[in-house]
Amino acid sequence: MSYLKINKQQLINLEQSLGLELLRSNRAGSYSNTTLIGTNTRKYHGLLVSPVPNLDFDNHVILSDLDETIIQRGAEFRLGLHKYQGNNWEPKGHKYALDFELDPIPAIIYRVGGVKLKRETLLVQNDERILIRYTLLDAHSPTKIRLQPFLAFRNVHQLSKENLYANTRFDHIPNGIKIKLYEGYPFLHMQTNKKAEFISVPAWNRNIEYIEEEKRGYEFREDLFVPGFFEFSIKKDESIIFSAGLKENTPSTITRYFTKELQSRVPRDSFDNNLKNAAQQFLVNFEGKSEIMAGYPWYGRGGRDTFISLPGLLLTDGNTKTYRQVLDSMIRDMKGPLFPTVGRGVEMKYEAADSPLWFIWSVQQLYYATAQKAEIAKSYWPVISLILESYRKGTDFNIHQAENGLIWQGQEGIALTWMDAYTSKGPVTPRRGFTVEINALWYNAIEFALELAKRLKEKEFTEAWKAEPERVKRSFLRTFWNRDRKYLADYAHDLKTDWSVRPNMLFAVSLPYTMLTLDQMKEVVDMVKNELLTARGVRTLSPQHPHYKGYYSGNADEREQAFHQGTAWPWLLGAFADAYWRVYEKSGLNVIKNLYFGFEEEMSKNALGTISQIHDGDPPHAAGGAISYAMSVGELLRMRALIDQIENPKTTN
């Protein structure tokens, strides 16, 4: 039996099946994402969603959907399901769904009378191509299958409408057709491994509705173009594969191609393997560079997300080669000491004061995990020293070392920390000034740099920086610690000190180098545990605060207000686990294990087999945001590695 098992009632109950999503991405930058039953509920959904560098650096929905029809004795049984204007659902094919499995790839079985048809979906790992295999498990009379493709050819953030500009012509290719609706796009090549007849019946399917977009307050109706349909006969126990890709395929190789891809999949037969499987899906190769996608379906790559998630995604698997390739790719896109927060090419933005310091932490994690310490130190020393010297002198967005040794950051109208939500009125939590996690990262970065400088015999650097840790420590405690409150302030600006109870103080305990005494660390950890910790992450604001938002819901502004004002983030559990272990050691192991294994039930919720970006701060802590998030998956895997290290200690380099 599959580890992730969905029963028939979940399949045919739309309230349940439309809330469960299937997601697969590949190294080429493409992804395939839809609901359990195959009905698209987001504008980001599609069977083949791929980057189109000729147009921009974003993803585009090429093949939105594929409707199947079983034909027997002249009777047609349509398996698709779409929501149309007026709350009309057609053609209601979900009622034929019988069974579903996720391991090793998504497979759904339909029953229509005496016909049993299995549909398996596989996104090719290094090619912009989706393969769908149909196997006739049972039939008592001649059977045909009809496949009707729904085409979008548009950016994932937009919706298509019927228009006169679409090029609806197609060309025949072996066992199929190729078509592209607009200039600048590649052709979509649709083929089968068995000869199929394509019948041209061009038409626009109007007013398909995406219920998740409607809930989010966005435009939610779309028109999709259907060029016609493929039709073929199929015998009992026969398998026929449909291929849709941005390059032409040779029909005779499709079956072998499918089998090879299937054998390369990581089994999803356990909680740990599901996380490892999910981790692989954030890694992409874009124009010769290895990159980490921050989350699906709408996030691209960003510096902060990359550096925080890297140790969990790759280092826990021992993949130091790719780890370094990702770091090197990010270095190539630096602007002074800053890393891109979002975008590629001319669309890159550099609005993060913490990303360079997270880069240093990411190198630090690699350094401690490998035997090649001298080589790592030598390779990344120029970048680390550049960041420190630039922050000391000052750089963009008023990021600079103040006279007291701490890092000051901030510019009106821009949020430069990880709490960077915006409403129509501007940043929700601008946090200008001295922020607690940036200065905890700053202290850790200086200490680690001095550690490297000693190994590399960088005497000039050592002489110039050796007094900084103590100076930073004195100012940090004077600015952020209050012995009566017994926790750390979140930020300080001029004469104002913000004592909101937030999780950012955790990093002053969790990072390798800390400025706090054991008693102070215990006070911080206990405060976080008592006021912020939930089973699904660490809240971003205490429920005792008047601005606390317990639920992430409503229109765009309402959701952004809640994003960092109480919403719980799974990725923060990585820092909590490090901090808790540091304070409580073996007596804290059960707390860490309970948090980690508590996420196992999330494998069968939301996007199957992965972890969402956020959860409501209030019970039942429903998931929200991106359905699969690199920092969530990465930090949970790092928690797992910590648990293993505690339970099975071994000599480290």
SVG drawing of the C-alpha trace seen along z (x, -y; Angstrom):
<svg xmlns="http://www.w3.org/2000/svg" viewBox="-25 -59 74 67">
<polyline fill="none" stroke="black" stroke-width="0.4" points="0.0,0.0 1.2,-3.5 2.5,-5.7 0.2,-8.5 -3.2,-6.9 -6.3,-8.7 -9.6,-7.0 -12.5,-7.1 -14.6,-9.4 -11.8,-12.0 -11.6,-11.8 -15.2,-12.4 -15.9,-14.9 -15.0,-18.1 -14.6,-20.0 -11.7,-17.6 -10.2,-16.8 -10.0,-20.4 -8.1,-21.3 -5.4,-18.7 -2.8,-19.6 -0.2,-17.7 3.1,-19.4 6.1,-18.3 9.0,-20.5 12.1,-19.7 15.7,-20.8 14.7,-22.6 12.6,-25.1 9.2,-23.7 6.5,-22.5 3.2,-20.7 0.6,-21.6 -3.1,-20.9 -5.6,-19.5 -6.0,-15.8 -8.9,-15.4 -7.2,-17.3 -9.3,-20.4 -7.4,-23.7 -8.3,-26.1 -5.5,-28.6 -4.2,-30.6 -0.8,-29.1 -2.1,-25.6 -1.2,-23.8 0.1,-20.4 3.1,-22.1 4.3,-25.4 7.7,-26.5 10.1,-29.5 10.1,-31.4 13.4,-33.4 12.6,-35.0 9.7,-36.9 10.8,-37.4 12.3,-35.5 9.0,-34.2 7.0,-30.9 4.3,-30.6 1.3,-28.2 1.6,-26.4 -0.6,-23.3 -3.3,-24.1 -5.3,-20.9 -6.1,-17.7 -9.6,-16.3 -10.1,-12.5 -13.2,-10.8 -13.8,-7.1 -15.7,-5.9 -17.5,-2.5 -20.2,-1.4 -20.8,-4.9 -21.3,-6.2 -19.0,-8.9 -17.9,-9.3 -16.0,-12.5 -13.5,-12.4 -12.7,-16.1 -14.1,-18.7 -14.1,-22.5 -15.9,-25.3 -17.7,-27.8 -19.5,-31.0 -22.7,-30.7 -21.3,-27.9 -21.6,-25.4 -19.3,-22.3 -18.7,-20.3 -18.4,-17.6 -18.4,-16.1 -16.0,-13.3 -14.8,-13.1 -17.7,-10.8 -15.9,-8.1 -12.7,-8.3 -12.1,-5.1 -8.6,-5.2 -5.4,-7.3 -1.8,-6.7 1.2,-9.1 4.1,-6.8 6.2,-6.7 4.2,-9.1 0.6,-10.4 -1.8,-7.8 -5.6,-7.9 -7.9,-5.0 -11.3,-5.7 -14.2,-3.2 -16.9,-3.6 -19.1,-0.5 -16.8,2.4 -14.0,0.1 -11.1,-0.6 -8.5,-3.2 -5.3,-4.2 -3.8,-7.6 -0.2,-8.3 1.4,-11.7 5.2,-12.2 7.1,-15.5 10.4,-14.8 13.4,-15.7 15.7,-17.6 13.3,-18.5 10.3,-20.8 7.9,-17.9 4.9,-16.2 4.2,-12.5 0.8,-11.0 0.4,-7.2 -3.0,-5.6 -3.4,-1.9 -6.6,0.0 -6.9,2.3 -10.2,3.8 -12.8,3.6 -15.4,5.9 -15.8,4.3 -13.7,2.2 -12.6,-1.0 -11.3,-4.4 -9.8,-7.3 -10.2,-10.9 -7.8,-13.6 -8.7,-17.3 -5.9,-19.7 -6.6,-23.1 -3.9,-25.7 -3.1,-29.0 0.3,-30.3 0.4,-33.1 2.4,-34.3 1.5,-32.6 0.4,-35.9 -2.0,-36.7 -5.1,-35.1 -5.9,-34.5 -8.9,-35.8 -10.4,-34.9 -8.7,-37.2 -8.1,-37.6 -4.3,-37.6 -3.9,-33.9 -2.3,-31.8 -4.6,-28.8 -3.0,-27.0 -1.0,-23.8 1.5,-21.6 1.5,-17.8 4.5,-16.1 5.1,-12.3 2.1,-11.0 0.9,-14.4 0.9,-18.2 2.8,-21.3 1.3,-24.6 2.1,-28.0 -0.5,-30.7 1.7,-33.7 5.1,-35.0 7.9,-34.7 6.7,-31.4 8.2,-28.0 6.0,-25.4 4.1,-22.9 4.6,-19.5 1.8,-17.0 2.5,-13.4 1.6,-9.8 3.7,-6.7 1.0,-5.0 -0.5,-6.4 -3.5,-8.6 -5.9,-10.6 -6.0,-14.3 -9.3,-15.9 -9.2,-19.7 -12.1,-21.4 -10.7,-24.8 -12.7,-26.5 -12.4,-28.8 -13.6,-27.5 -14.9,-30.6 -15.2,-31.7 -13.4,-28.9 -13.2,-29.9 -10.4,-29.5 -11.9,-29.4 -8.7,-30.0 -8.1,-33.2 -11.6,-34.3 -11.0,-33.7 -7.8,-35.7 -9.6,-38.7 -8.0,-38.5 -9.4,-38.1 -10.5,-34.5 -12.1,-33.9 -10.1,-32.7 -10.7,-31.6 -8.6,-28.6 -8.1,-27.5 -8.8,-23.9 -7.4,-23.1 -9.3,-19.8 -8.7,-16.3 -6.6,-13.2 -8.4,-9.8 -7.0,-6.3 -8.1,-2.7 -6.8,-1.0 -6.8,2.7 -7.0,4.3 -3.6,4.2 -2.2,1.8 -0.5,-1.4 -0.4,-4.5 1.6,-7.6 0.8,-11.2 3.8,-13.5 3.6,-17.3 6.9,-19.2 8.6,-22.2 10.7,-20.0 9.7,-17.3 10.0,-13.8 10.5,-10.6 7.4,-8.5 9.3,-5.2 11.4,-6.4 8.5,-7.7 7.9,-4.4 11.6,-3.9 11.8,-7.6 8.9,-7.2 10.4,-4.0 13.8,-5.6 12.3,-8.7 10.1,-6.5 13.1,-4.5 14.9,-7.7 12.2,-8.9 12.9,-9.0 10.3,-6.7 7.7,-8.5 7.3,-5.6 8.0,-7.5 7.9,-10.9 11.6,-11.4 11.6,-10.4 8.7,-12.7 10.8,-15.6 13.8,-14.5 11.7,-14.2 10.3,-17.7 13.8,-19.1 14.9,-18.0 12.1,-20.0 13.5,-23.4 16.7,-22.9 16.8,-24.2 19.4,-24.8 18.7,-28.1 20.9,-29.3 23.9,-27.3 23.4,-28.3 22.2,-26.1 19.5,-27.9 17.0,-27.4 13.4,-28.3 12.0,-29.8 8.6,-28.2 5.8,-27.0 3.7,-28.0 4.5,-31.7 8.0,-32.4 11.2,-32.6 14.7,-32.6 16.0,-34.9 19.1,-35.3 17.6,-35.0 15.5,-32.0 18.5,-30.3 20.9,-30.7 18.6,-29.7 17.2,-26.6 20.5,-25.3 21.9,-23.4 18.7,-21.5 18.0,-20.9 21.5,-19.8 23.9,-19.5 21.8,-17.0 22.0,-14.8 25.8,-15.3 25.5,-17.1 28.3,-19.7 29.1,-20.0 25.6,-21.3 25.6,-23.4 28.7,-25.2 27.3,-25.6 24.3,-27.4 26.5,-29.7 28.7,-30.5 25.6,-31.3 24.4,-33.7 27.8,-35.3 27.8,-36.0 24.7,-38.1 26.0,-40.2 25.7,-44.0 28.4,-45.2 27.8,-43.2 24.1,-42.6 22.4,-39.6 19.2,-39.6 16.1,-39.3 13.9,-38.5 14.1,-38.3 16.6,-37.6 18.5,-39.7 17.3,-43.3 14.4,-42.5 16.6,-41.7 16.0,-43.7 18.5,-43.9 16.3,-44.9 17.6,-42.8 19.9,-43.8 20.2,-40.3 20.8,-38.2 24.6,-38.8 24.9,-37.7 22.8,-34.6 25.2,-33.9 28.0,-33.9 26.0,-31.5 25.4,-29.2 29.1,-29.1 29.7,-28.5 27.3,-25.5 29.3,-24.1 32.6,-24.7 31.7,-22.9 30.3,-19.9 33.2,-19.2 36.8,-18.0 37.9,-20.5 37.9,-23.4 41.0,-25.1 39.7,-25.0 36.2,-26.3 37.8,-29.1 40.1,-30.2 37.2,-30.1 34.7,-32.2 37.0,-34.4 37.0,-37.3 33.2,-37.5 32.9,-37.2 35.5,-39.9 33.9,-42.1 30.5,-41.9 32.0,-42.7 34.1,-45.7 31.1,-47.0 28.8,-46.8 31.4,-48.6 31.8,-51.4 28.1,-51.5 26.2,-50.5 22.8,-50.9 19.6,-51.4 21.5,-53.1 23.0,-49.7 26.1,-50.6 27.9,-49.9 27.1,-52.6 29.5,-54.0 28.4,-51.5 29.4,-48.6 25.9,-47.4 24.4,-47.4 21.8,-50.0 19.6,-49.5 16.5,-51.1 15.1,-53.4 11.6,-55.0 9.1,-52.9 11.2,-49.7 11.3,-46.7 14.8,-45.2 14.4,-42.3 12.7,-39.0 9.5,-40.5 8.9,-42.3 5.1,-42.2 3.6,-45.2 0.0,-46.5 -1.2,-49.3 0.0,-51.7 3.5,-50.4 5.5,-48.0 3.6,-46.4 6.7,-45.9 9.5,-48.3 11.7,-47.6 14.1,-50.4 17.1,-50.8 19.0,-48.2 17.2,-44.8 17.9,-41.9 18.4,-39.1 20.6,-41.2 22.9,-42.1 22.9,-38.5 23.9,-37.5 26.5,-40.3 28.2,-39.1 28.2,-35.5 29.6,-36.7 32.5,-38.6 33.4,-35.7 33.3,-33.2 35.4,-35.5 38.0,-35.8 38.0,-32.0 38.7,-31.8 41.3,-34.6 43.3,-32.7 43.3,-29.6 44.2,-31.7 46.8,-33.8 45.0,-37.0 46.8,-39.0 45.7,-42.4 42.1,-41.5 42.5,-39.9 44.2,-43.0 41.5,-45.3 38.6,-43.2 39.7,-41.4 38.2,-43.9 34.8,-44.0 33.1,-41.0 33.4,-42.4 32.3,-45.9 29.3,-44.5 28.4,-42.3 28.4,-45.2 26.2,-47.3 23.9,-44.4 23.1,-43.7 22.7,-47.4 20.3,-47.8 18.3,-44.6 18.4,-43.1 16.3,-44.2 16.8,-42.2 13.3,-42.9 11.6,-41.8 13.9,-38.8 13.8,-38.6 15.3,-40.5 13.8,-43.6 12.9,-43.2 14.4,-46.4 15.5,-49.9 15.1,-53.1 16.4,-56.5 14.7,-56.7 12.2,-53.9 12.8,-50.3 10.2,-47.8 9.6,-45.1 7.0,-43.2 7.5,-39.5 8.7,-38.1 10.7,-35.1 13.7,-37.1 15.4,-37.0 15.8,-33.2 18.8,-33.8 20.8,-35.3 20.6,-31.8 20.6,-29.5 23.5,-30.8 26.9,-29.2 28.3,-32.2 26.1,-33.9 26.5,-36.9 24.2,-35.7 24.8,-33.8 23.2,-30.5 20.6,-32.1 19.8,-34.7 19.4,-32.1 17.1,-30.2 14.9,-33.2 14.7,-33.9 13.9,-30.3 11.3,-30.0 9.6,-33.2 9.4,-31.9 8.1,-28.5 5.5,-30.0 4.1,-32.7 5.1,-31.9 5.5,-28.2 2.8,-26.2 2.7,-22.6 3.1,-24.1 5.7,-26.7 6.7,-29.7 4.3,-32.7 5.6,-36.0 3.9,-38.0 2.6,-37.1 -1.1,-36.6 -0.9,-39.1 -0.1,-41.9 -2.9,-44.1 -1.9,-43.8 -1.9,-40.0 -3.6,-38.3 -4.5,-34.7 -5.7,-33.8 -4.2,-34.5 -7.2,-35.2 -9.1,-37.9 -8.1,-40.2 -4.5,-40.9 -4.1,-43.7 -5.7,-41.7 -3.4,-38.7 -0.3,-40.9 -1.3,-42.4 -1.3,-38.9 1.8,-37.6 4.2,-38.7 1.7,-39.7 0.9,-36.3 1.1,-33.8 3.2,-30.8 6.2,-29.9 7.6,-26.3 11.1,-27.4 11.5,-29.2 11.4,-25.7 15.0,-25.1 16.3,-28.0 14.0,-27.0 15.4,-23.4 19.0,-24.7 18.3,-27.1 16.3,-24.6 19.0,-22.0 21.7,-24.5 19.8,-25.4 18.3,-22.1 20.5,-19.5 19.3,-15.9 16.3,-16.9 15.0,-18.9 15.2,-16.1 11.6,-15.0 10.3,-18.5 12.3,-18.8 11.3,-15.3 7.6,-16.0 7.7,-19.1 9.4,-17.4 7.3,-14.2 4.2,-16.3 4.5,-17.5 4.0,-13.9 0.3,-14.4 0.9,-17.4 2.1,-15.0 -1.5,-14.1 -2.8,-17.7 -2.5,-20.7 0.1,-19.9 0.7,-16.2 4.2,-15.2 5.6,-18.7 5.3,-21.6 3.5,-24.9 5.0,-28.3 2.9,-29.3 0.1,-28.3 -2.4,-30.2 -1.2,-31.3 -4.5,-30.1 -5.8,-26.5 -6.3,-24.4 -3.3,-26.1 -4.4,-25.7 -1.8,-26.0 -1.5,-29.0 0.8,-30.9 3.0,-28.9 2.0,-25.3 5.6,-24.1 8.3,-26.3 12.0,-25.8 12.8,-27.2 10.0,-25.1 11.3,-21.9 14.9,-22.8 14.7,-23.6 12.6,-20.5 15.3,-18.4 17.9,-20.2 15.9,-19.4 15.9,-15.8 19.7,-15.9 20.0,-17.5 17.8,-14.7 20.0,-12.0 23.2,-13.7 21.9,-13.8 20.7,-10.2 23.7,-8.8 26.7,-11.1 29.8,-10.6 33.1,-12.3 33.0,-15.4 35.7,-17.0"/>
</svg>
